[in-house]
Amino acid sequence: MIPYGRQSISEADIAAVEAVLRSDFLTQGSAVPAFERRFSEMVGAAHAVAVNSATSALHIACLALGLGQGDTLWTSPNTFVASANCALYCGADVDFVDIDPGTLNMSPVALAEKLKRAESTGRLPKIVVPVHFAGEPCDMAAIHLLAQKYGFRIIEDASHAVGGRIGNEAVGSGRYSDVTIFSFHPVKIITTAEGGLALTNRQDLAERMAHLRSHGITRAPDLMCEAPDGPWYYEQIALGFNYRMTDLQAALGASQLGRLEAFIEARHRLAARYDALLVGAPVARPYRAPANHSALHLYPIRVASARRKEVFEYLRGQEIGVNVHYIPVHLQPYYRALGFRQGDFPEAERYYAEAISLPLFPALSEADQDKVVRELTAALETA
Ligand SMILES: *Cc1c(COP(=O)(O)O)cnc(C)c1O
């Protein structure tokens, strides 16, 4: 089976993990801060907090921004469930903003309209979570302007967008948001097996997230309520979790970061090849804004909805691991039980009915890619 995504592990990656295995600290050693420093310097953000998943990063980012009962978080329905679940973890409500059918990202126009309505009913969101779907950056300048007008906070879900750029600025620089979170799951751009990271330029948010990652405990005297009664002293100042990344993971992450540029280049080369090979095929190819640099996590095409299932099953039958991103979050049974319904976010639903993600990962061979296009073309002709 040609998978839709796959990690790329080098001998240097293995050596980096092995070195940690032979060292004194498998966790809470020096590899995590080293990875955080390297990541934040690469992107140009002041603070990085590495955690055990992007889901955890979303959770502690919401808590650090004060999200709680009575508050609302808005995100895109065209995302993985974690982008919305983080609000429910905090006891807050979730709502969605429909996507732009061209970019497949949260529509700034739909957001502006929904904010206007929410203002009149006094139900403005506290946090908006734009998701850089497939690695293609959202229109952050527009969303940022709306944040200034309506006073909400922004967490960028950049799980797909490690190495992406908005104009000349790296995704995560914090120009347009309070926090940016990344995922290092093996299908994503770089991997730490499981893992995630939050970037911010605000020291207070970085400190809060660092506490929440590790039981709400601090060893910094200036943050303590009492004077330390000895060198062993620490204080729990918040109700935190164990969301720590291990040093094994961080060493892998740092080694993978050194390969990031090559990964993104390979994804662009392969995507351009798909673009060229699919000219004339009855499919819509994914949008890429000329001014931005997508990280190209996915290559999602749209086919006629009446044929999508047949085409998908045919390709799977040919050992091609196509996938669908995403079942709109509001249509998940858990969210339907909260009151969401079919028809609430029609653009996300229409896209879902037509979506197929073709295999895309740095080591995808041109021969395998040719097979994908050949079989896709055959499926579209016979379906
Ligand atoms: C993968 C993903 C997540 C969750 O990442 P984990 O590291 O697996 O927790 C969140 N949001 C989006 C958009 C994702 O693709």
The ligand as a MOL file (V3000), in Angstrom:
LIG
                    3D

  0  0  0     0  0            999 V3000
M  V30 BEGIN CTAB
M  V30 COUNTS 15 15 0 0 0
M  V30 BEGIN ATOM
M  V30 1 C -2.8990 16.1450 13.8340 0
M  V30 2 C -3.7210 17.3380 14.1800 0
M  V30 3 C -3.9810 17.7190 15.5010 0
M  V30 4 C -3.6120 16.8730 16.6840 0
M  V30 5 O -2.2850 16.5470 16.6910 0
M  V30 6 P -1.7220 15.4850 17.7530 0
M  V30 7 O -0.2700 15.8140 17.8110 0
M  V30 8 O -1.9870 14.1380 17.1350 0
M  V30 9 O -2.4240 15.6820 19.0270 0
M  V30 10 C -4.6740 18.8900 15.7250 0
M  V30 11 N -5.1040 19.6490 14.7160 0
M  V30 12 C -4.9100 19.2980 13.4210 0
M  V30 13 C -5.3900 20.1910 12.3420 0
M  V30 14 C -4.2230 18.1280 13.1190 0
M  V30 15 O -4.0520 17.7600 11.8530 0
M  V30 END ATOM
M  V30 BEGIN BOND
M  V30 1 1 1 2
M  V30 2 1 2 3
M  V30 3 2 2 14
M  V30 4 1 3 4
M  V30 5 2 3 10
M  V30 6 1 4 5
M  V30 7 1 5 6
M  V30 8 2 6 7
M  V30 9 1 6 8
M  V30 10 1 6 9
M  V30 11 1 10 11
M  V30 12 2 11 12
M  V30 13 1 12 13
M  V30 14 1 12 14
M  V30 15 1 14 15
M  V30 END BOND
M  V30 END CTAB
M  END
